[in-house]
Amino acid sequence: MQHAGKTIEIVEVGPRDGLQNEALLVSTTDKVELIRRCIAAGARRIEVASFVNPRKVPQMADAEAMITALGRPVGVTRIGLVLNLRGAERALAAGVDQLGAVAVASDTFGVRNQGQDTWQSVAEAKAIVAMAQAAGRVAQVTIAAAFGCPFEGEIDPARVTEMARQLAEAGPCEVALADTIGVAVPVQVSALVSAVRAAIAPLPVRVHFHDTRGTGVANAWAAAKAGAVTVDASLGGLGGCPFAPGAAGNVATEDVAYLFARSGVETGLDLAKLIEASHWLSSVMGKAMPASLAKAVPFPPQAQP
C-alpha cells in the first residue's frame, strides 16, 4: 500500500448485511437481481445470505430459496453467514461455497446477538470451521464488536488479539475484524490490524466497517495500509445490526472502490456499474442510498460530444 500497483479484495455484503436491518422485506427475485448486478460490476466474493432464526431476522427467511434461485455463478464465491452449528448445517445443505462464522468480543453483545459469551462464541466458531472442512468447504471467522461494544463500551485490543490467535488454530481461510457499531478511527484500526496480523500470520486479515460516525472509508484505507488484504462493503452503504443499537450502514462499496481506484489500488470493480446498481437498489428500497459516490457528478468530467 505504499505505492500504486497493489490490489485489495472487496467482499460485497449488501445482500446479507445490507438488507438484514431494513424494514422493507425485499423479494427473493430482487435479492438475486442485486447479486447478479454486483457480479456484473466485478464482485467475486459475495455474502449472499445468513442462515439464522427467521423470526429474529425476517429479511433472511428465504435464504435457501434465494441460493436455489441464484444457482452457481461461475467464478463467484457465495458466502453464508452462520452463528451456530444448526445454521452451518443449513448453509452447507443449501450449497454455499463458504461459511462465515462469528465470534463476539463483548460478552453482553455476544449473548444478545447469538446467545453466547465471548469464549463460547470462539468455541462455536471453531466448531463451524471444522464442520466446513469436514464437508470439503472452507470457513472464515469474523470478530464482531472488535473496536467497541454498544453495551460495554471500549474493548481491550489484547482480548481481540487473543481471540484471533485461538480462532486461527482452527484453520479458517481468514480472520476478520468488524467495527459493528462504527466507532473505530484510523489510528485504532492500524494498531489492531497490525497486532492481529502478527498473531495469526500467515492467515490473512479481513476488515468490516460501518460508517456510523463517518470514519468508515478512512478506516478501510488505514486497514489496508496496515496489511489487511480484504475489505467488506455494502452496495449503496445499506446495513446495520438488529441487535446493536445505533449501528448504521456499512461502508459503501462504491465509495471504497473509488478510494482505492483513485489511489492506484486495483479492486476489480467497475465504478460505473456499481453506481448503476446503487441507483437500481435505491429504486427497490424506495429511498436514497447513504453512499456518497452515486450522488456526486462524475470525476474526471465526462467528455462532451
C-alpha positions in Angstrom: 0.0 0.0 0.0 3.0 2.3 -0.1 2.7 2.8 -3.9 0.4 2.2 -6.8 0.0 -1.2 -8.4 -1.2 -3.0 -5.3 -4.5 -4.9 -5.1 -7.3 -5.1 -2.4 -10.2 -7.6 -2.4 -13.7 -6.2 -1.7 -16.3 -8.6 -0.4 -19.8 -7.5 -1.2 -22.0 -7.9 1.9 -25.1 -5.9 0.7 -27.4 -8.9 0.1 -26.9 -10.0 3.7 -25.7 -7.3 6.0 -27.1 -4.5 3.8 -30.6 -5.9 3.9 -30.9 -7.6 7.3 -31.8 -4.4 9.2 -34.2 -3.0 6.7 -38.0 -2.8 7.5 -38.9 -3.4 3.8 -38.9 -7.1 3.0 -37.1 -7.5 -0.3 -38.3 -10.2 -2.6 -36.2 -13.3 -3.4 -36.2 -12.2 -7.1 -34.8 -8.7 -6.2 -32.2 -10.3 -4.0 -31.0 -12.5 -6.8 -31.0 -9.5 -9.2 -29.0 -7.5 -6.6 -26.3 -10.2 -6.5 -26.3 -10.5 -10.3 -25.8 -6.8 -10.6 -22.9 -6.9 -8.1 -21.3 -9.8 -10.1 -21.7 -7.7 -13.3 -19.8 -4.9 -11.6 -16.9 -7.3 -10.8 -17.7 -8.7 -7.3 -16.3 -12.2 -6.9 -16.9 -12.9 -3.2 -20.4 -12.1 -2.0 -22.1 -12.6 1.3 -25.4 -13.8 -0.1 -27.5 -14.7 3.0 -27.4 -15.5 6.7 -28.8 -18.8 8.0 -30.3 -17.6 11.2 -33.7 -17.7 13.0 -36.2 -16.1 10.6 -38.3 -14.8 13.4 -35.4 -12.7 14.6 -34.2 -11.6 11.1 -37.2 -11.8 8.8 -35.2 -10.5 5.8 -33.2 -13.7 5.7 -36.1 -16.1 5.9 -35.7 -17.1 2.2 -32.0 -18.0 2.4 -32.4 -21.5 1.0 -34.8 -20.3 -1.8 -32.5 -17.5 -2.7 -29.5 -19.8 -3.0 -31.5 -22.1 -5.3 -32.7 -19.3 -7.5 -29.2 -17.8 -7.7 -27.6 -21.0 -8.8 -23.8 -21.2 -9.1 -22.4 -18.2 -10.9 -19.0 -19.1 -12.4 -16.0 -17.7 -10.6 -18.1 -16.4 -7.7 -17.7 -17.4 -4.0 -21.1 -17.4 -2.3 -20.7 -16.9 1.5 -23.4 -17.8 4.0 -23.3 -16.2 7.5 -23.9 -18.6 10.3 -24.0 -18.1 14.1 -24.2 -21.7 15.3 -23.8 -25.3 14.1 -27.5 -25.5 13.2 -27.1 -22.6 10.9 -23.9 -24.1 9.5 -25.8 -27.3 8.7 -28.4 -25.4 6.8 -25.9 -23.4 4.8 -23.9 -26.4 3.8 -27.1 -28.2 2.8 -28.1 -25.2 0.7 -24.8 -25.5 -1.1 -23.0 -22.3 -0.2 -19.3 -22.2 -1.1 -18.0 -20.7 2.2 -19.3 -20.4 5.7 -18.9 -17.1 7.7 -18.8 -17.7 11.4 -18.9 -15.0 14.1 -17.2 -14.7 17.4 -18.0 -11.6 19.6 -15.5 -9.6 21.5 -18.1 -8.4 24.1 -19.9 -10.9 26.4 -23.0 -8.7 26.6 -23.3 -8.2 22.9 -22.5 -11.9 22.2 -25.3 -13.1 24.4 -27.8 -10.7 22.8 -26.6 -11.4 19.2 -26.2 -15.2 19.4 -26.8 -16.4 22.9 -23.1 -17.0 23.7 -20.4 -15.1 25.6 -17.1 -14.4 24.0 -15.3 -17.6 24.6 -18.4 -19.7 23.9 -18.7 -17.9 20.6 -15.0 -18.6 19.9 -15.5 -22.3 20.6 -18.6 -22.4 18.4 -16.8 -20.6 15.5 -14.0 -23.1 15.7 -16.5 -26.0 15.5 -18.2 -24.3 12.5 -14.8 -24.1 10.7 -14.3 -27.8 11.4 -17.7 -28.7 10.1 -17.0 -26.8 6.9 -13.7 -28.6 6.4 -15.3 -32.0 7.0 -17.7 -31.1 4.2 -14.9 -30.2 1.9 -15.5 -26.5 2.1 -13.9 -23.6 3.9 -14.9 -21.1 6.5 -14.0 -17.6 7.5 -14.4 -16.1 11.0 -15.4 -12.5 11.9 -14.7 -11.0 15.3 -17.7 -8.7 15.9 -17.6 -5.6 18.1 -13.8 -5.7 17.8 -13.4 -1.9 18.1 -16.2 -1.2 20.6 -19.5 -2.5 22.1 -22.9 -0.7 22.3 -23.3 -2.1 25.8 -19.8 -2.4 27.3 -18.0 0.4 25.6 -14.3 0.1 24.9 -12.9 -3.4 24.0 -9.4 -4.4 25.1 -7.3 -4.9 22.0 -5.4 -7.7 23.7 -8.7 -9.6 24.1 -9.4 -9.3 20.4 -5.9 -10.4 19.5 -6.1 -13.5 21.8 -9.5 -14.3 20.2 -7.9 -14.1 16.7 -5.0 -16.3 17.8 -7.4 -19.0 19.1 -9.6 -18.8 16.1 -6.6 -19.2 13.8 -5.9 -22.5 15.4 -9.0 -24.0 13.7 -7.6 -23.1 10.2 -10.2 -20.7 8.7 -9.3 -19.0 5.4 -9.1 -15.6 7.2 -10.0 -13.7 10.3 -12.0 -10.5 10.1 -12.2 -7.6 12.4 -15.6 -5.9 12.5 -16.4 -2.4 13.7 -20.1 -3.4 14.2 -21.3 -0.1 15.5 -18.9 2.3 13.6 -16.9 3.7 16.5 -13.3 3.0 15.2 -10.8 5.6 14.0 -7.8 5.1 11.7 -5.2 5.1 14.4 -7.1 2.4 16.3 -7.6 0.4 13.2 -3.9 0.5 12.2 -2.9 -0.7 15.7 -5.4 -3.6 15.9 -4.9 -4.9 12.3 -1.1 -4.9 12.9 -1.4 -6.8 16.2 -3.8 -9.4 14.8 -1.7 -9.8 11.6 1.3 -10.6 13.8 -0.8 -13.1 15.9 -2.3 -15.1 13.1 0.3 -15.0 10.3 0.3 -16.3 7.7 -3.5 -16.2 7.7 -4.8 -13.0 6.1 -6.8 -10.3 7.9 -10.1 -9.0 6.6 -12.0 -5.9 7.9 -15.6 -4.9 8.1 -16.6 -1.3 8.8 -19.8 0.6 9.5 -19.9 4.3 8.6 -22.0 5.4 11.6 -19.7 8.2 12.5 -18.3 9.0 9.1 -14.9 7.2 9.6 -15.6 4.0 7.5 -13.8 4.9 4.3 -10.8 6.3 6.2 -10.7 3.1 8.3 -10.7 1.0 5.2 -7.6 2.9 4.0 -5.9 2.6 7.4 -6.6 -1.2 7.5 -5.2 -1.7 4.0 -2.0 0.3 4.9 -1.6 -1.9 8.0 -1.8 -5.1 5.9 -5.4 -6.1 5.7 -6.0 -7.7 2.3 -9.8 -7.8 2.2 -12.4 -5.2 2.9 -16.2 -5.8 3.3 -18.5 -3.3 1.8 -22.2 -3.0 1.0 -23.7 -1.5 -2.2 -25.2 1.8 -1.5 -24.0 1.8 2.1 -27.0 -0.1 3.4 -26.7 -2.1 6.6 -26.9 -2.4 10.3 -27.3 -5.0 13.0 -30.7 -5.7 14.6 -29.0 -6.4 17.9 -26.6 -3.4 18.0 -28.4 -0.1 18.8 -27.2 2.7 16.6 -25.4 0.6 14.1 -25.9 2.5 10.9 -25.0 1.4 7.4 -21.9 -0.5 6.2 -19.2 1.4 4.4 -20.4 1.7 0.8 -18.9 -0.5 -1.9 -18.8 2.3 -4.5 -17.2 4.8 -2.0 -14.5 2.3 -1.0 -13.9 1.2 -4.7 -13.5 4.9 -5.6 -11.0 5.5 -2.8 -8.8 2.6 -3.9 -9.2 3.2 -7.7 -8.1 6.8 -7.3 -5.2 5.7 -5.2 -3.9 3.3 -7.8 -5.1 0.2 -6.0 -6.9 -2.4 -8.1 -10.1 -3.9 -6.8 -11.5 -5.5 -10.0 -14.7 -3.5 -9.6 -16.3 -1.3 -12.3 -17.3 2.1 -10.7 -19.9 3.0 -13.4 -21.6 -0.4 -13.0 -21.6 0.0 -9.2 -23.2 3.4 -9.4 -25.8 2.0 -11.8 -26.5 -0.9 -9.4 -26.7 1.5 -6.5 -29.4 3.6 -8.3 -31.3 0.4 -9.0 -31.1 -0.6 -5.4 -32.4 2.8 -4.4 -35.5 2.3 -6.5 -36.1 -1.2 -5.0 -35.7 0.2 -1.4 -37.8 3.3 -2.1 -35.2 5.7 -0.7 -31.9 7.3 -1.4 -28.8 5.3 -0.5 -26.3 6.6 2.1 -23.4 6.3 -0.3 -21.7 9.4 -1.5 -20.3 8.5 -4.9 -23.7 7.8 -6.6 -24.8 11.3 -5.6 -21.7 13.1 -7.0 -21.1 14.3 -10.5 -18.6 12.0 -12.4 -14.9 12.8 -12.0 -12.9 13.2 -14.1 -15.6 15.0 -16.0 -17.0 13.1 -18.9 -16.0 14.4 -22.4 -18.8 16.2 -24.2 -19.7 15.1 -27.8 
